[in-house]
Amino acid sequence: MFEARFQSFEDRTERAASGPRVAALRTELARRGLTGFVVPRSDRHQNEYVPACEQRLAWLTGFTGSAGVAIVLMERAVLFVDGRYTLQGREQVDTSLFAIEHLIEMPPNRWIEENLTADDRLGYDPWLHTVEGTERLEKACAAAGAKLIAVEPDLIDAIWADRPAPPLGAVALHDVRFAGEAAGEKLARIRVELTKLHADALVVSDPHAIAWAFNIRGADVAHTPLPLAFAIIPQAGRPSLYIDGRKLSNEVRSCLETLADLREPSAFPDALEDLGRRKNRVRIDQGTAADALARLITSCGGKAIKAACPIGLMKAVKNDVEIAGARAAHVRDGAAVTRFLAWLKREAPRGRLTEIDAVAALESFRRDTGLLKDISFPTIAGAGPDGAIVHYRVTTKSNRRITPGELFLIDSGAQYEDGTTDITRTVAIGEPTAEMRDRFTRVLKGHIAIARAVFPEGTTGAQLDSFARQFLWAQGLDFDHGTGHGVGSYLSVHEGPARISKLGTTALKPGMILSNEPGYYKTGAYGIRIENLVLVVRAAPVAGAEKPLNAFETLTLAPIDRRLIVAEMLTLEETGWLDAYHARVLEILSPLLDSETRLWLAAATRPLAR
């Protein structure tokens, strides 16, 4: 039987413990002279995945999703989650303790304006909120006549008696044969940018940026090879890297010491104050830098320049070596996923498989490559109504049989040293209904519209997002998540700053890798998502064009379920794209498959009959 080694299926929510914990927090509020406290789902680095010792929101509320925030007042409390987690939030959280609000439709700052009163004192931990986030909280409190109070140490830490110890994952060097550029060259490029930006120094608080800049990877958080650390990169002089020395082998330490001064994290606040005393102009990332960083710099006379970290865009544009690695990783991963899909086609109709069985099988096929380092996020495997929960995570408690007549949605990814993958396939188990096929085809048409898009240089993800939604919109339908996110190179599967969404304001540049994942979700019935990763490339020149044109190259290789497609709903161009994609999948993957799987793939990728 297959086994999963990289993820757990235990039900980690502690909903039953929320009552006493909320009561303890309110006791601490009273002791500190506060009337409320903000509990974000974040650590000091604003990571998507946080170590156990930083999971304060889950500890307090029971909610384990990757995006959320709670506000606890003396008489009531509220949890804010986005559209991906609306169903999960209500299932995991005691709604007699916490009201549930939509993070976008009723954001915390608006709720504060409408619910706080004059003389209220709302506490927050400045290490867990960004500068931008704190400014929004301050403005909302001022509108309500209340005060926002910085609190250290964090109030949750004060009452969390058995809080786990911080992680000490070993740091590894990321070889230049995967990185494509030496760390010294990257640091030199960063200094050039600082000169252009008239900044004396850059404070790097995002571990993804540190991992990229210093060509290191770590093991401090799940599924993303991050070393939790801070760095200061001056415009002139040696960088300083603030990292727990216990994570460094002699080899890694020796290599890093050629690039930077190595210091313990406890020295970081003093270093920020020293930048301030020297009246430095210090660049900090407005999206991820903690409010505490700006406070330490400015309190000593420095200037904190709140703007995008220049490393983010450098990291997002992959070099030739990283692109070659991504292509190789997707071929390897595509073969593993195809083996899984063939196995699923054989086994699922018998009605004995569960969601956990499927997750374990897919991981096993990936492990068979011999190069899998980890999964890139916990696999989403939703049968029937579970597929309608956008970020569903199967547990032993929720585990459901994959039943004929249902749809099965599986969204998964892998971490290889040469690339990070993310793919979603929706599969019909048995005979799908006419409605399922209609909705799937509309999602597919949106997917193809993104895949075939040709767009002028400077186009943003927000300008492309509606391409994926138009066929759902025509029937009054939509999906409540972005169409695509950036993807790192053996880093985060969700990488900024580029994305295809209503909020995607970064111009898409050649070398960026993003997901293309429109969907449709019918609550209580089924979910549909089709996801491939795409690479931004230069498009073929067009006569008379006044701007350079870009396009997408699809990296992901695996068949799309033809049984769910209404061929008559596709245009000739859409059918041509699908047939060409499937022909490419067959040609590239066949040499990597056993004879039985090759036969299945040949049938699964045959041209679509109209």
C-alpha positions in Angstrom: 0.0 0.0 0.0 1.2 3.5 -0.7 2.3 5.9 2.1 2.6 9.6 2.5 5.8 10.8 4.1 5.7 14.5 3.5 2.3 15.3 5.0 0.1 14.3 7.9 -3.6 13.5 7.9 -4.2 14.1 11.5 -6.9 16.6 12.5 -4.8 19.4 14.0 -7.6 21.8 14.8 -8.1 22.4 18.5 -11.6 23.9 18.4 -12.6 22.5 21.8 -9.7 24.3 23.5 -10.7 27.8 22.1 -13.0 28.7 24.9 -10.4 28.5 27.8 -7.8 30.1 25.6 -10.0 33.1 24.6 -10.8 33.5 28.3 -7.1 33.5 29.2 -6.5 36.1 26.5 -9.2 38.3 27.9 -7.7 38.1 31.3 -4.3 39.1 29.9 -6.1 42.0 28.1 -7.5 43.3 31.3 -4.1 43.0 33.0 -2.4 45.0 30.3 -5.2 47.7 30.2 -6.3 46.8 26.7 -9.8 46.3 25.3 -8.8 44.1 22.4 -6.0 42.3 20.5 -5.3 41.5 16.9 -4.1 37.9 16.2 -2.8 37.5 12.6 -1.8 34.3 10.9 1.8 35.3 10.4 5.3 35.1 11.7 8.0 37.8 11.8 8.7 37.1 8.1 5.1 37.0 6.8 5.6 33.4 5.6 2.8 31.5 4.0 3.8 28.4 6.0 4.9 29.1 9.5 6.6 26.9 12.1 4.6 25.3 14.9 5.8 27.9 17.4 4.3 30.7 15.3 0.8 29.2 14.7 -0.9 31.6 17.1 -4.1 32.0 15.2 -4.6 28.2 14.9 -3.8 27.8 18.6 -6.4 30.4 19.6 -9.2 29.7 17.2 -8.7 26.2 15.7 -8.5 27.6 12.2 -5.6 26.1 10.2 -5.9 27.9 6.9 -3.0 29.9 5.4 -4.7 33.3 5.4 -6.7 34.8 8.3 -6.8 37.2 11.2 -8.8 37.3 14.5 -9.7 40.3 16.6 -10.7 39.5 20.2 -12.5 42.1 22.3 -13.6 41.8 25.9 -17.2 40.8 24.9 -16.9 39.4 21.4 -14.5 38.1 18.8 -14.3 37.7 15.1 -12.3 35.7 12.6 -11.6 37.0 9.1 -11.0 34.5 6.2 -10.9 34.9 2.5 -13.1 33.1 0.0 -10.9 30.0 -0.1 -11.6 29.3 3.5 -15.2 30.3 4.1 -16.4 26.7 4.5 -13.3 25.6 6.3 -13.5 28.4 8.8 -17.0 27.5 9.8 -16.1 23.9 10.2 -13.0 24.4 12.3 -14.0 27.3 14.5 -16.5 27.5 17.4 -18.9 30.1 16.0 -20.4 30.7 19.4 -17.0 32.3 20.2 -16.0 33.8 16.9 -18.2 35.4 14.2 -16.8 34.7 10.7 -16.3 37.5 8.3 -15.0 37.6 4.7 -11.5 39.0 4.7 -12.1 40.9 1.4 -15.8 42.0 1.7 -15.4 43.0 5.4 -11.7 43.6 6.0 -10.5 44.1 9.6 -9.9 47.8 9.2 -13.5 48.4 8.2 -14.8 46.1 11.0 -12.7 48.1 13.5 -14.2 51.4 12.3 -17.7 50.0 12.7 -17.2 48.2 16.0 -14.7 49.9 18.1 -15.7 52.9 20.2 -14.0 56.0 21.7 -11.2 55.2 24.2 -10.9 51.5 23.1 -7.3 50.4 23.2 -6.5 47.7 20.6 -3.3 45.9 21.0 -1.1 44.4 18.3 2.4 42.8 18.0 4.5 45.1 15.8 6.7 42.1 14.8 3.7 40.3 13.2 2.1 43.1 11.2 3.6 44.8 8.2 4.1 48.5 8.0 1.2 48.8 5.5 -1.0 46.6 7.7 -0.2 48.7 10.7 -1.0 51.9 8.9 -4.4 50.5 8.0 -5.1 49.5 11.6 -4.0 52.9 12.9 -6.3 54.7 10.4 -9.2 52.5 11.3 -8.7 53.0 15.0 -8.4 56.7 14.6 -11.7 56.7 12.6 -13.4 55.0 15.6 -11.8 57.2 18.2 -9.8 54.3 19.5 -6.0 53.8 20.0 -3.7 51.2 18.5 -1.2 50.0 21.0 2.1 48.2 20.2 2.5 45.3 22.5 5.7 43.3 23.2 6.0 40.4 23.9 3.0 39.0 22.0 0.0 38.4 24.2 -0.6 34.9 22.8 3.0 34.0 23.8 2.3 35.1 27.3 -0.6 32.6 27.7 0.7 29.7 25.5 2.2 27.6 28.1 3.4 24.7 25.9 4.5 26.7 22.9 6.9 24.7 20.7 10.6 25.7 20.4 11.7 27.6 17.3 12.9 25.4 14.4 16.6 24.6 13.8 16.5 23.2 10.2 19.9 22.7 8.7 20.9 25.2 6.0 22.2 23.8 2.7 24.0 25.5 -0.2 21.9 25.8 -3.4 24.4 24.8 -6.1 25.0 27.3 -8.9 24.2 24.5 -11.4 20.6 25.0 -10.2 20.7 28.7 -9.2 22.4 29.8 -12.5 24.1 32.7 -10.8 26.6 32.9 -8.0 25.5 34.6 -4.8 28.3 37.2 -5.1 27.0 38.2 -8.5 23.4 38.5 -7.1 24.6 40.7 -4.2 26.5 42.9 -6.6 23.3 43.3 -8.6 21.4 44.2 -5.5 23.9 46.9 -4.6 23.5 48.4 -8.1 19.8 48.6 -7.5 20.3 50.3 -4.1 22.5 52.9 -5.8 19.7 53.6 -8.3 17.2 53.8 -5.5 19.3 56.2 -3.4 19.2 53.8 -0.5 22.1 53.3 2.0 21.0 49.8 2.9 18.4 47.1 2.3 16.8 45.2 5.2 15.7 41.8 4.0 13.1 40.2 6.2 11.6 37.8 3.7 13.5 34.4 3.9 12.6 33.6 0.3 14.7 36.7 -0.7 17.5 35.7 1.6 17.5 32.1 0.2 17.7 33.5 -3.3 20.3 36.2 -2.7 22.7 33.9 -0.7 22.0 30.7 -2.7 21.0 28.8 0.4 18.0 26.6 1.3 16.7 25.6 4.7 14.3 23.4 6.5 12.5 25.7 9.0 9.0 25.5 7.6 7.0 22.8 5.9 7.1 22.3 2.2 9.2 25.4 1.3 13.0 25.1 1.8 13.4 28.3 3.8 16.1 29.3 6.3 14.4 31.7 8.8 16.8 34.6 8.9 17.2 38.4 8.4 19.8 40.2 6.4 21.1 43.8 6.0 22.7 44.5 2.6 24.4 47.9 2.6 25.0 49.9 -0.6 28.7 49.8 0.2 30.4 47.2 2.4 29.7 43.6 3.5 26.2 42.3 4.1 25.2 40.9 7.5 23.2 37.7 7.8 21.3 37.1 11.1 20.8 33.4 11.4 21.0 30.9 14.3 24.5 29.5 14.0 23.2 26.0 15.1 21.7 25.7 11.6 25.1 26.0 9.9 27.5 23.2 9.2 31.2 24.1 8.9 31.0 23.9 5.1 28.0 26.2 4.9 29.4 28.6 7.5 32.7 28.8 5.6 30.9 29.6 2.3 28.6 32.2 3.8 31.5 33.9 5.6 33.0 34.8 2.2 29.8 36.7 1.4 28.6 38.2 4.7 29.2 38.7 8.4 27.3 36.0 10.3 25.5 37.1 13.4 22.9 35.7 15.7 19.3 36.9 15.3 19.4 38.5 18.8 21.8 41.1 17.4 19.3 42.2 14.7 17.3 44.9 16.6 20.6 46.6 17.7 21.8 46.6 14.1 18.6 48.3 12.9 19.0 51.0 15.6 22.6 51.4 14.5 21.4 52.1 10.9 19.1 54.7 12.4 21.9 56.4 14.5 24.0 56.7 11.3 21.0 58.5 9.7 20.8 55.9 6.9 18.1 55.7 4.3 17.0 52.1 4.7 14.8 50.3 2.2 12.3 47.9 3.7 9.7 45.8 1.9 6.3 47.4 2.3 4.6 44.0 1.7 6.5 41.8 4.2 8.6 43.9 6.5 7.4 44.0 10.1 6.3 47.3 11.5 8.9 46.8 14.3 11.7 47.1 11.7 10.6 50.6 10.7 10.1 51.6 14.3 13.6 50.6 15.3 15.2 52.4 12.4 13.2 55.7 12.7 13.3 55.8 16.5 17.1 56.3 16.3 17.0 59.0 13.5 17.1 56.9 10.3 14.7 56.9 7.4 12.7 53.8 6.6 11.9 53.8 2.9 8.7 51.7 2.5 8.7 50.2 -1.0 8.9 47.0 -2.8 12.1 44.9 -2.1 14.1 44.9 -5.4 15.0 41.2 -4.8 11.4 40.2 -5.4 11.4 41.1 -9.0 14.9 39.8 -9.6 13.9 36.4 -8.1 10.6 36.3 -10.1 12.4 36.6 -13.4 14.1 33.2 -13.8 17.5 32.9 -15.6 18.2 30.4 -18.4 19.5 27.8 -15.9 16.4 28.1 -13.7 14.1 27.9 -16.8 15.9 24.8 -18.0 15.5 23.3 -14.6 11.8 24.1 -14.5 11.3 22.4 -17.8 13.2 19.3 -16.6 11.3 19.2 -13.3 8.0 19.4 -15.2 8.8 16.5 -17.5 9.8 14.4 -14.5 6.8 15.5 -12.5 4.4 15.1 -15.5 5.4 11.4 -15.8 4.7 10.8 -12.1 1.3 12.5 -12.3 0.4 10.6 -15.5 1.3 7.3 -13.7 -1.0 8.4 -10.9 -3.9 9.3 -13.3 -3.6 6.0 -15.0 -3.6 4.2 -11.7 -6.6 6.3 -10.6 -8.5 5.4 -13.7 -8.1 1.7 -13.0 -8.8 1.8 -9.3 -11.3 4.5 -8.5 -14.3 3.0 -10.3 -14.2 0.1 -7.9 -15.3 2.5 -5.1 -12.7 1.4 -2.6 -10.2 4.3 -2.8 -10.3 7.2 -0.3 -8.9 10.7 -0.6 -6.0 9.7 1.6 -5.3 6.7 -0.6 -5.0 9.1 -3.6 -2.7 11.5 -1.8 -0.4 8.8 -0.7 -0.3 7.2 -4.2 0.6 10.4 -5.9 3.4 11.2 -3.5 4.7 7.7 -3.9 4.8 8.1 -7.7 6.8 11.3 -7.2 9.2 9.6 -4.8 9.8 7.0 -7.4 11.7 9.7 -9.4 14.5 9.5 -6.8 14.7 13.3 -6.9 11.8 14.5 -4.8 12.8 16.7 -1.9 9.3 17.5 -0.6 5.8 18.3 -1.7 5.4 22.0 -2.4 2.2 22.2 -0.3 -0.2 19.8 1.3 -2.1 18.0 -1.4 -5.7 19.1 -1.9 -7.7 15.9 -2.8 -11.4 16.5 -2.8 -14.0 13.9 -3.8 -17.5 15.1 -4.5 -18.5 18.0 -2.2 -15.0 18.1 -0.7 -13.8 19.4 -4.0 -15.9 22.5 -3.6 -13.7 23.5 -0.6 -11.0 25.4 -2.4 -8.1 24.7 0.0 -9.5 21.5 1.4 -7.1 19.4 3.5 -8.1 15.8 4.0 -7.7 14.4 7.5 -8.5 11.0 9.0 -11.7 12.5 10.3 -12.8 14.0 7.0 -11.5 11.3 4.7 -14.1 10.4 2.0 -14.4 7.5 -0.4 -14.0 8.4 -4.1 -17.3 7.3 -5.4 -18.5 6.7 -9.0 -20.7 9.5 -10.3 -18.6 12.2 -8.6 -15.8 14.5 -9.6 -12.4 14.2 -7.9 -10.2 17.3 -7.7 -6.5 16.8 -6.9 -4.2 19.8 -6.6 -0.6 19.0 -5.8 3.0 19.9 -6.3 6.6 18.9 -5.8 9.9 20.4 -4.7 12.9 19.3 -6.8 16.3 21.0 -6.6 15.8 22.1 -10.2 12.2 23.3 -10.0 9.0 23.6 -8.1 5.8 22.2 -9.6 2.0 22.8 -9.0 -0.7 21.0 -11.0 -4.5 20.5 -10.6 -6.5 17.9 -12.4 -10.3 17.3 -12.1 -11.3 13.7 -13.0 -14.7 12.2 -13.6 -15.2 9.0 -11.6 -17.7 7.1 -13.6 -20.2 9.1 -15.7 -20.3 12.9 -15.2 -23.6 14.8 -15.4 -24.4 17.3 -18.2 -23.9 20.2 -15.7 -20.5 18.9 -14.6 -19.4 18.7 -18.3 -20.7 22.2 -19.0 -19.0 23.8 -16.0 -15.7 21.9 -16.7 -15.8 23.0 -20.4 -16.3 26.7 -19.4 -13.3 26.4 -17.0 -11.3 24.8 -19.7 -12.1 27.6 -22.2 -10.9 30.1 -19.6 -7.7 28.1 -19.1 -7.1 28.0 -22.8 -7.7 31.7 -23.1 -4.9 32.4 -20.7 -2.6 29.8 -22.3 -3.1 31.3 -25.7 -2.9 34.9 -24.6 -0.6 37.3 -26.5 -0.1 40.6 -24.7 2.1 43.7 -25.0 5.0 44.3 -22.8 3.9 46.0 -19.6 0.7 44.0 -19.3 -0.3 43.1 -15.7 -2.0 40.0 -14.3 -5.1 42.1 -13.5 -5.5 42.9 -17.2 -5.5 39.1 -18.1 -7.6 37.8 -15.2 -10.9 38.3 -16.9 -9.8 36.2 -19.8 -10.2 33.1 -17.6 -13.6 34.2 -16.2 -15.5 35.3 -19.2 -17.1 32.0 -20.1 -18.3 31.5 -16.5 -19.4 35.1 -16.2 -21.6 34.5 -19.3 -23.7 32.2 -17.2 -23.6 34.2 -14.0 -20.9 32.1 -12.5 -17.4 32.8 -11.1 -14.6 31.6 -8.8 -13.4 33.3 -5.6 -9.7 33.1 -6.0 -7.0 34.5 -8.3 -6.4 32.9 -11.7 -2.7 32.5 -11.1 0.2 33.0 -8.7 3.9 33.3 -9.2 6.1 30.2 -8.6 9.6 30.0 -7.3 12.7 28.0 -8.3 13.0 25.4 -5.6 11.4 27.9 -3.3 7.8 29.0 -2.6 5.0 27.5 -4.8 3.2 30.9 -4.1 5.7 33.6 -5.1 5.2 37.3 -5.6 5.2 39.9 -6.9 3.6 38.7 -10.1 0.2 37.1 -10.3 -2.9 36.8 -12.5 -5.7 38.2 -10.4 -7.8 41.3 -9.9 -5.0 42.5 -7.6 -2.1 41.7 -9.9 -0.5 45.0 -10.6 3.1 43.8 -11.5 3.9 43.7 -15.2 4.5 40.2 -16.5 8.0 39.8 -17.8 9.7 37.0 -19.8 11.2 34.5 -17.4 8.4 34.7 -14.8 6.6 31.4 -14.0 2.9 31.6 -13.0 0.0 29.2 -12.5 -3.0 29.2 -14.8 -5.8 27.8 -12.7 -9.4 28.9 -13.2 -12.1 26.9 -11.4 -15.7 26.5 -10.5 -17.1 25.3 -7.2 -20.6 24.2 -6.4 -21.0 24.1 -2.6 -22.0 20.7 -1.3 -21.7 19.1 -4.7 -18.3 19.3 -6.6 -15.3 21.4 -7.4 -13.5 21.9 -10.7 -10.0 23.4 -11.3 -7.6 23.0 -14.2 -4.1 24.2 -13.4 -0.9 24.2 -15.4 2.2 26.3 -14.8 3.2 28.7 -17.6 6.4 30.6 -18.4 6.2 34.1 -19.8 8.2 34.1 -23.1 8.6 36.5 -26.0 5.8 36.1 -28.6 6.5 35.8 -32.3 6.8 39.3 -33.9 3.7 40.7 -35.5 3.8 43.0 -38.5 3.1 46.6 -37.5 3.2 45.9 -33.8 4.1 49.0 -31.8 5.2 47.2 -28.7 7.1 43.9 -28.0 4.7 41.1 -27.4 4.8 38.4 -24.7 3.0 35.0 -24.5 2.9 31.9 -22.3 4.7 28.6 -22.7 2.9 25.8 -20.8 5.3 23.9 -18.6 3.0 21.4 -17.0 2.6 18.1 -18.8 -0.3 15.8 -18.0 -3.6 14.9 -19.7 -6.8 16.8 -19.2 -9.9 14.6 -18.7 -11.5 14.4 -22.2 -14.6 12.8 -20.7 -15.6 16.1 -19.1 -15.3 18.2 -22.2 -18.3 19.2 -24.3 -16.5 19.3 -27.7 -19.2 21.4 -29.3 -18.6 24.2 -26.9 -15.0 24.7 -28.0 -14.0 26.8 -31.0 -11.6 25.4 -33.6 -8.8 27.4 -32.1 -9.5 26.0 -28.6 -9.7 22.4 -29.9 -6.5 23.0 -31.8 -4.7 24.1 -28.6 -6.0 21.2 -26.6 -5.0 18.6 -29.3 -1.6 20.2 -29.7 -1.1 20.2 -25.9 -2.1 16.5 -25.6 0.1 15.6 -28.6 3.1 17.3 -26.8 2.2 15.5 -23.5 2.2 12.1 -25.3 5.4 12.7 -27.2 7.5 14.0 -24.2 6.2 11.6 -21.5 5.8 8.3 -23.4 9.5 7.4 -23.2 9.4 7.7 -19.4 6.4 5.4 -18.9 5.8 1.7 -18.7 3.9 0.1 -21.6 0.6 -0.1 -19.8 0.7 3.6 -18.8 1.8 4.5 -22.4 -1.3 2.8 -23.8 -3.6 4.6 -21.3 -1.9 8.0 -22.1 -2.3 7.4 -25.9 -6.1 7.0 -25.3 -6.3 9.9 -22.9 -4.6 12.3 -25.3 -6.2 11.4 -28.6 -7.5 14.3 -30.6 -10.9 15.6 -29.5 -13.7 14.6 -31.8 -16.3 17.2 -32.7 
